[in-house]
Amino acid sequence: MSELLVTVADVMVSNTISVAPDTTVDSASALMLEHRLGGLPVTDGQRVVGFVGAAQLLGQPQDGSVADVMVTPVACATPDLSVVQAHEMATSQRLEVLPVVEDGRLVGQVSLVAILQAKSQQTDPLTGLPWAAALRAWAAAELTQGHELAMVFVDLDNFGAVNKLLGHVVGDDVLRAVASLLSAIVDATTDLLCRYGGDEFAIATTRHDADARVFAAQVQEHIVVPLEVDGETRRVTASVGYAGGRRLQRRTAAHAAANVDDLLSLSSRASTRAKESPEGIARHAPWDGRRTPAAAPSAPVEARLCLVEIRTSKGPDACAVAVRLRLGERESIGTATAPGASTRFSHLAADAALAAVLRATGERSVYVVEELTQVPSGPGVLAVVVLEDVSATPRRFIGAARGVDESDAATKAVLDALNRVLARPLAQLLGAQQHPLG
């Protein structure tokens, strides 16, 4: 039986309300408020030419036109698009809401919050990528529609050596780095990337055979993660296998699911052959040729900031959260406040946690919460947070955690995202506590 694919159609709001480019800011704001929408597509006839949300309308002259503030151009979702692809489409455009079109006609919209809530049930919290079940479902759906399908299978080289020599925290960082590298080259309209398991990734694609083969070669070249080992720079690479092409006839659901499994199996075997080829052996050589001497080096300290306490307070005019963290014997406190009594404590807790992290590490990078969503999970709450480093080249980090309430879950999600990023400086700080100078 094929896996269930969660699509935009499952989470979208069916609504055809839109505005013209010459609509005033005041009228657009009133429409959003009246219909409780997160934004409005801007249409010229039947064509979507832009999008406006609260972020674009806030603070603008009320008699100004939507054309002056709208986001354009805008890529629209379709009802059959998977929520994983919709998330990529929304975040790449920095939109809180996506217009949904079908056959060139506006049929509704879907919010980033709804996408995240659905996506969090199908994704790996370490990398933010979907698991293989989502890829299988998406690929089978493409086959049943008569689309060409190919599979690119990615098996990391030397990953076991990374965990052995540098520890699992660094290994997690490598997996996140590979996920980021792959995410940068896939196209949400033709490809779906997943974490297949362990140190393996897979990409299903509807590109034509020749283009898909070129894409597989690009994947091979693109995955290079440099690491420092005993003063030497070594590289984590990948062995890539390819299978598919020219599957154009429509398949039944059962037949399609079997085809997807066959493609995954064939591409996995192809990656194994690539790993055992002369080129693959050459990629292994810098790691395999350097065996650990008789006295094995001690494993690096995998230091982590731990949550000690969260305090929340709510008054008639403001809400506040204080988060206390511990690294070894050292503690740091971060606080966040907001006016009004309706502020979500989860957002304040995430900001307070970031402040405590920066105070503990002296980190110069500036992290901001780009996305934060919570969903019920058993007796508590599951929080998924996306942080962005805005200090230099933008980088994103994803964390997920369960907690007894939304503040607890949000704080732990921030720590889950940053403990891996800051593993080295945290280890150095912990080492300084254990071996103080003088």
C-alpha positions in Angstrom: 0.0 0.0 0.0 1.4 3.4 -0.9 2.1 6.1 1.7 -0.3 9.0 2.3 1.0 12.2 0.6 0.0 15.4 2.4 -0.6 18.1 -0.2 -1.5 21.8 -0.4 -5.1 20.7 -1.0 -5.3 19.1 2.4 -4.3 22.3 4.3 -5.3 25.2 2.0 -8.2 27.7 2.5 -10.5 27.8 -0.5 -10.9 31.4 -1.2 -10.8 33.4 -4.4 -10.7 36.9 -2.9 -8.0 39.0 -4.5 -7.2 42.6 -5.2 -6.1 44.6 -8.3 -2.8 46.4 -8.4 -4.5 49.8 -8.1 -6.4 48.8 -4.9 -5.6 51.1 -2.0 -3.7 49.9 1.0 -6.6 50.8 3.2 -9.0 48.7 1.1 -6.7 45.7 1.1 -6.2 45.9 4.8 -10.0 46.0 5.3 -10.5 43.0 3.1 -7.8 41.0 5.0 -9.5 41.9 8.3 -13.0 41.2 7.1 -12.2 37.7 5.8 -9.5 36.9 8.4 -6.8 36.2 5.7 -3.1 36.3 6.1 -2.6 38.1 2.8 -4.2 38.7 -0.6 -3.1 37.7 -4.1 -2.8 40.6 -6.5 -4.4 39.7 -9.8 -4.5 41.3 -13.3 -7.5 39.6 -14.9 -7.0 35.9 -14.2 -3.2 36.2 -13.8 -1.6 36.4 -10.3 1.0 39.2 -10.5 1.9 39.7 -6.8 1.0 39.2 -3.2 0.5 41.5 -0.2 0.3 40.6 3.5 0.5 42.4 6.8 4.3 42.9 6.5 3.9 44.8 3.2 0.8 46.9 4.2 1.9 47.8 7.8 2.9 51.5 8.1 2.1 52.3 4.4 0.1 55.4 3.4 -3.6 54.4 3.5 -4.2 56.0 0.1 -1.2 54.3 -1.5 -1.7 51.5 -4.1 -1.1 47.8 -3.6 1.2 47.9 -6.7 3.7 50.0 -4.8 4.1 47.5 -1.9 3.3 44.0 -3.2 5.8 41.2 -3.5 6.4 40.4 -7.2 6.9 38.2 -9.0 5.4 35.4 -6.9 5.5 31.7 -7.5 2.1 30.1 -6.7 1.4 26.7 -5.3 -1.0 24.2 -6.8 -3.4 21.9 -4.9 -1.4 18.8 -5.7 2.0 20.2 -4.5 3.3 18.4 -1.5 3.6 20.4 1.8 7.3 19.9 1.7 7.6 21.5 -1.7 5.2 24.3 -0.6 7.4 25.0 2.4 10.4 25.4 0.2 8.4 27.7 -2.2 7.1 29.9 0.7 10.4 30.3 2.5 12.4 31.0 -0.6 10.1 33.9 -1.3 9.8 34.9 2.4 6.0 34.7 2.2 3.8 33.9 5.1 1.0 32.9 2.7 1.1 31.3 -0.7 -1.6 31.8 -3.4 -2.9 28.5 -4.8 -3.8 28.3 -8.5 -5.3 25.5 -10.6 -5.4 25.6 -14.4 -4.4 29.2 -14.3 -7.3 30.1 -12.0 -6.9 31.3 -8.4 -8.6 28.8 -6.1 -7.3 29.7 -2.6 -4.3 30.3 -0.3 -2.3 28.3 2.2 -0.4 29.8 5.2 3.1 28.9 6.2 1.9 28.0 9.7 -0.5 25.4 8.2 2.3 24.1 5.9 4.7 23.8 8.9 2.2 22.0 11.1 1.6 19.4 8.4 5.2 19.2 7.4 6.4 18.6 11.0 4.7 15.3 11.0 6.6 14.0 8.0 10.1 15.5 8.5 13.3 14.7 10.2 13.9 17.3 13.0 17.7 17.2 12.5 17.8 18.2 8.9 14.3 19.5 8.3 13.9 17.2 5.3 11.0 14.8 4.8 11.5 11.1 5.5 11.5 8.5 2.7 7.7 7.9 3.2 6.9 11.4 1.8 9.3 10.8 -1.1 7.7 7.5 -2.0 4.2 9.0 -1.9 5.2 12.0 -4.0 7.0 9.9 -6.6 4.2 7.4 -6.8 1.7 10.2 -7.4 3.9 11.6 -10.2 4.0 8.2 -11.9 0.2 7.8 -11.7 -0.1 11.1 -13.5 2.1 9.8 -16.3 5.1 11.9 -15.5 8.7 10.8 -16.1 10.5 9.9 -12.9 14.1 9.3 -11.9 15.8 8.7 -8.6 19.1 10.1 -7.4 20.5 8.3 -4.3 23.2 9.9 -2.2 25.4 7.9 0.2 28.0 9.9 2.2 31.6 8.8 2.1 33.6 8.5 5.3 30.7 9.4 7.6 31.6 6.6 10.0 35.1 8.0 10.3 33.6 11.4 11.1 31.6 10.1 14.0 34.6 8.0 15.2 37.2 10.8 15.1 35.2 13.9 15.7 32.0 12.8 17.6 28.4 12.6 16.9 27.8 16.3 17.3 30.1 17.1 14.4 28.4 14.2 12.5 25.0 15.8 13.0 26.5 19.1 11.7 27.7 17.3 8.6 24.2 15.8 8.0 22.7 19.3 8.3 25.4 20.8 6.0 24.7 18.1 3.3 20.9 18.8 3.7 21.6 22.5 3.1 23.8 21.9 0.1 21.3 19.6 -1.5 18.4 21.9 -0.7 20.2 24.7 -2.5 20.3 22.8 -5.8 16.9 21.1 -5.9 14.0 22.7 -7.7 10.7 22.5 -5.7 8.7 22.3 -9.0 10.5 19.1 -10.3 12.3 17.5 -7.3 11.6 16.2 -3.9 14.6 15.7 -1.5 14.4 13.4 1.6 16.7 12.0 4.3 16.5 8.4 3.5 18.1 7.2 6.7 21.4 7.4 8.5 23.9 9.1 6.2 21.8 8.5 3.0 19.6 11.0 1.1 17.4 10.5 -2.0 16.0 12.9 -4.6 13.0 11.9 -6.8 12.8 14.1 -9.9 10.5 14.6 -12.8 13.3 16.1 -15.0 13.7 14.5 -18.4 16.3 11.7 -18.4 19.1 13.7 -19.9 18.6 16.6 -17.6 18.2 14.3 -14.6 21.6 12.6 -15.4 23.2 16.1 -15.5 21.6 16.9 -12.2 22.9 13.7 -10.6 26.4 14.7 -11.7 25.9 18.1 -10.2 24.9 16.5 -6.9 28.1 14.5 -6.9 30.2 17.6 -7.4 28.2 19.8 -5.0 28.6 17.7 -1.9 31.9 18.6 -0.3 32.0 19.3 3.4 35.5 20.3 4.7 36.5 19.3 8.2 39.6 19.8 10.2 41.2 16.6 11.6 44.4 16.8 13.6 45.4 20.0 11.8 44.5 18.6 8.4 41.6 19.6 6.2 39.7 16.6 5.0 36.5 16.4 3.0 33.2 14.5 3.4 32.0 13.6 -0.1 29.3 11.4 -1.5 28.8 8.5 -3.8 25.8 9.1 -6.0 23.6 6.6 -7.9 21.1 7.2 -10.6 18.1 5.2 -11.9 15.1 6.0 -14.0 14.0 8.0 -17.1 11.5 7.4 -19.9 8.6 6.1 -17.6 5.9 8.1 -19.4 2.9 5.8 -19.3 0.3 6.2 -16.5 0.6 3.6 -13.7 -2.0 2.3 -11.3 -1.3 3.2 -7.6 0.0 -0.3 -6.8 2.1 -0.4 -9.9 3.5 3.1 -9.2 4.5 2.2 -5.7 6.3 -0.9 -6.9 8.1 1.2 -9.5 9.2 3.7 -6.9 10.7 0.9 -4.7 12.5 -0.5 -7.8 14.0 2.9 -8.6 15.1 3.4 -5.0 16.7 -0.1 -5.0 18.4 0.4 -8.4 19.8 3.9 -7.5 21.0 2.6 -4.1 22.9 -0.2 -5.8 24.3 2.3 -8.3 25.6 4.4 -5.4 27.3 1.3 -3.9 29.0 0.7 -7.2 30.1 4.3 -7.3 31.6 4.0 -3.8 33.5 0.8 -4.8 34.8 2.4 -8.1 38.4 3.7 -8.4 37.0 7.3 -8.0 35.1 6.3 -4.9 38.1 4.5 -3.4 40.2 7.7 -4.1 37.6 9.7 -2.1 38.0 7.3 0.8 41.8 7.3 0.8 42.6 10.4 2.9 40.5 8.9 5.7 41.2 5.1 5.3 44.9 5.6 4.9 45.2 7.2 8.3 44.6 4.6 11.0 44.5 5.5 14.7 47.8 4.8 16.4 48.1 2.5 19.4 47.1 5.2 21.8 43.7 6.4 20.5 43.0 10.1 20.9 40.5 11.0 23.5 37.0 11.8 22.1 36.2 15.6 21.9 34.0 17.0 24.5 30.4 17.2 23.2 29.4 20.2 25.3 25.8 21.4 25.3 23.8 24.2 26.9 21.2 22.8 29.2 17.9 24.4 30.2 17.7 25.0 34.0 14.6 27.1 34.4 12.0 29.2 32.6 10.0 31.9 34.3 7.0 33.6 32.8 5.0 36.6 34.0 2.0 38.3 32.6 0.7 41.7 33.7 -2.0 44.0 32.4 0.5 45.9 30.2 3.3 43.5 29.4 4.4 39.8 29.3 7.9 38.6 30.2 10.0 35.5 30.0 13.4 34.7 31.7 15.4 31.6 30.6 18.3 30.3 32.6 20.8 28.0 30.9 23.9 26.1 32.2 27.2 25.1 30.6 29.2 23.1 33.1 29.3 25.2 36.2 28.5 28.4 34.5 24.9 29.8 34.1 23.5 32.5 31.9 20.1 34.2 31.9 18.3 35.8 28.9 15.1 37.8 29.1 12.5 39.0 26.7 9.4 41.3 27.2 6.6 42.5 25.0 3.8 45.0 25.6 0.2 43.8 26.0 -1.2 40.7 27.5 -1.9 38.7 24.4 1.7 38.0 23.3 2.5 34.3 22.8 4.9 33.1 25.5 6.5 30.7 23.0 7.9 33.5 21.0 9.1 35.4 24.0 10.7 32.1 25.3 12.6 31.6 22.0 13.9 35.2 22.1 14.9 34.8 25.8 16.7 31.6 25.0 18.6 33.2 22.2 19.7 36.0 24.5 20.9 33.5 27.1 22.8 31.6 24.4 24.5 34.7 23.2 25.4 35.7 26.8 26.8 32.3 27.5 29.0 32.0 24.4 29.8 35.6 23.5 28.8 34.6 20.0 29.0 37.5 17.6 26.4 36.0 15.2 22.9 37.4 15.5 20.2 34.8 15.4 16.5 35.7 14.9 13.4 33.5 14.9 12.2 33.2 11.4 9.5 30.6 12.0 8.0 29.0 15.1 5.1 26.6 15.2 3.7 24.4 17.9 1.5 21.3 17.6 0.0 19.1 20.3 2.1 16.0 20.9 0.9 13.5 23.4 0.8 15.0 26.9 2.8 18.1 25.8 3.7 20.3 22.8 6.0 19.8 19.9 7.8 23.0 18.7 9.6 23.4 15.5 11.7 26.6 15.2 13.7 27.9 12.2 16.5 30.3 13.2 18.3 32.6 10.8 21.8 34.0 11.3 21.6 37.5 9.9 25.1 38.6 11.0 26.8 37.7 7.7 25.9 35.2 5.0 22.3 34.2 5.9 22.2 30.7 7.3 19.2 28.8 8.6 19.1 26.3 11.5 16.1 24.1 12.4 15.4 22.7 15.8 12.5 20.6 17.2 11.7 19.5 20.7 8.8 18.4 22.9 8.0 20.2 26.1 5.4 20.3 28.9 4.1 23.6 27.5 4.7 26.0 24.5 7.4 28.0 26.3 9.3 24.8 27.4 9.1 23.3 23.9 10.1 26.6 22.1 13.2 27.0 24.4 14.3 23.4 23.9 13.8 23.7 20.1 16.1 26.8 20.1 18.7 24.8 22.0 18.3 21.8 19.7 19.1 24.1 16.7 22.1 25.9 18.2 23.8 23.3 20.4 25.0 21.7 17.2 26.0 24.9 15.6 28.0 26.1 18.6 29.5 22.7 19.5 33.1 23.8 19.2 33.0 27.1 21.0 30.9 25.4 23.8 33.6 22.7 24.1 36.3 25.4 24.3 34.3 27.2 27.0 33.8 24.0 29.0 37.5 23.2 28.7 38.4 26.6 30.0 36.2 26.0 33.0 37.9 22.6 33.7 41.5 23.9 33.0 41.6 27.6 34.1 44.7 29.5 33.4 47.0 30.3 36.3 
